């Protein structure tokens, strides 16, 4: 099992260290390098319709899972209590349906505002 450390920062650094989740509460964003090792930078916005960060004073978790569908690796994993838990790969159909569901969720949320 892989682990990931976290660093609370104001600004995301230009150079992202492997196995570190950089969290900017000021800019409501968390960034890390893809845990598969492909080298892609993964940006997870912390918003009501994107990811949620849980910090228990010792560890961090992100919800929901991270699906890097736009990357060649298409890695899929959870970050739970600083541990990376790999998830099943999704089919193209499941990715398409997931994106559609995300768009509907965002549209509903922002229409209420």
C-alpha positions as CSV (number, residue, x, y, z in Angstrom):
1,X,0.0,0.0,0.0
2,X,1.3,3.5,-0.9
3,X,1.1,6.4,1.5
4,X,1.0,10.0,0.7
5,X,2.1,12.9,3.0
6,X,0.4,16.3,3.0
7,X,1.6,19.9,3.2
8,X,-0.7,22.8,3.9
9,X,0.5,25.7,1.8
10,X,-0.8,29.0,0.6
11,X,0.5,28.6,-3.0
12,X,1.1,25.3,-4.8
13,X,4.8,25.1,-5.5
14,X,6.1,24.9,-9.1
15,X,7.9,21.6,-8.3
16,X,5.6,18.9,-7.0
17,X,7.3,16.3,-4.9
18,X,6.3,12.7,-5.3
19,X,3.9,11.2,-2.7
20,X,3.0,14.7,-1.3
21,X,-0.5,16.2,-1.4
22,X,-0.2,20.0,-1.4
23,X,-3.3,21.6,0.1
24,X,-4.1,25.3,-0.3
25,X,-7.1,26.2,1.8
26,X,-6.9,29.8,0.6
27,X,-7.4,28.7,-3.0
28,X,-9.5,25.6,-2.1
29,X,-7.3,23.3,-4.1
30,X,-5.3,20.1,-3.5
31,X,-2.5,19.1,-5.9
32,X,-0.3,16.0,-6.2
33,X,1.6,14.0,-8.8
34,X,-0.4,11.0,-10.1
35,X,0.4,8.1,-7.7
36,X,0.9,5.6,-10.6
37,X,4.2,7.3,-11.3
38,X,3.3,8.7,-14.8
39,X,4.4,12.2,-13.7
40,X,1.1,14.0,-14.4
41,X,0.0,16.7,-12.0
42,X,-3.4,16.0,-10.5
43,X,-5.5,19.0,-9.4
44,X,-8.5,18.4,-7.2
45,X,-10.6,21.5,-6.6
46,X,-12.2,21.6,-3.1
47,X,-15.7,22.7,-3.8
48,X,-19.2,21.5,-2.9
49,X,-19.5,19.8,-6.4
50,X,-15.9,18.5,-6.7
51,X,-13.7,17.0,-3.9
52,X,-14.0,17.2,-0.2
53,X,-11.0,17.2,2.1
54,X,-11.1,15.6,5.5
55,X,-8.4,16.5,8.0
56,X,-8.5,14.8,11.3
57,X,-5.5,16.5,12.8
58,X,-3.2,13.7,11.8
59,X,-4.2,12.4,8.3
60,X,-6.0,13.6,5.2
61,X,-8.6,12.0,3.0
62,X,-10.2,13.1,-0.3
63,X,-13.7,12.2,-1.4
64,X,-14.7,11.0,-3.9
65,X,-12.1,8.8,-5.6
66,X,-9.7,10.3,-8.1
67,X,-10.2,9.1,-11.6
68,X,-7.5,10.4,-14.0
69,X,-9.6,9.7,-17.1
70,X,-7.9,12.4,-19.2
71,X,-4.4,10.8,-18.6
72,X,-3.0,8.0,-20.6
73,X,-2.6,5.9,-17.4
74,X,-6.3,6.4,-16.4
75,X,-5.4,5.6,-12.8
76,X,-8.2,5.4,-10.3
77,X,-7.7,5.6,-6.6
78,X,-8.8,6.9,-3.2
79,X,-6.7,8.9,-0.7
80,X,-8.0,7.7,2.7
81,X,-6.1,8.6,5.9
82,X,-2.9,9.3,4.0
83,X,-3.1,5.9,2.3
84,X,-3.6,5.4,-1.5
85,X,-6.1,2.7,-2.2
86,X,-6.2,1.7,-5.9
87,X,-9.7,1.2,-7.4
88,X,-10.9,-0.7,-10.4
89,X,-10.4,0.9,-13.8
90,X,-13.5,2.3,-15.4
91,X,-14.8,1.5,-18.9
92,X,-15.3,4.3,-21.4
93,X,-19.0,4.0,-20.9
94,X,-18.7,4.3,-17.1
95,X,-16.4,7.3,-17.5
96,X,-18.9,9.0,-19.9
97,X,-21.8,8.4,-17.5
98,X,-19.7,9.6,-14.5
99,X,-18.9,12.9,-16.3
100,X,-22.5,13.3,-17.2
101,X,-23.6,12.8,-13.6
102,X,-20.9,15.3,-12.5
103,X,-22.2,17.9,-15.0
104,X,-25.8,17.4,-13.8
105,X,-24.8,17.8,-10.2
106,X,-22.9,21.0,-10.9
107,X,-25.8,22.4,-13.0
108,X,-28.2,21.7,-10.2
109,X,-26.0,23.2,-7.5
110,X,-25.1,26.4,-9.3
111,X,-28.7,27.0,-10.5
112,X,-29.7,27.2,-6.8
113,X,-27.2,29.9,-6.1
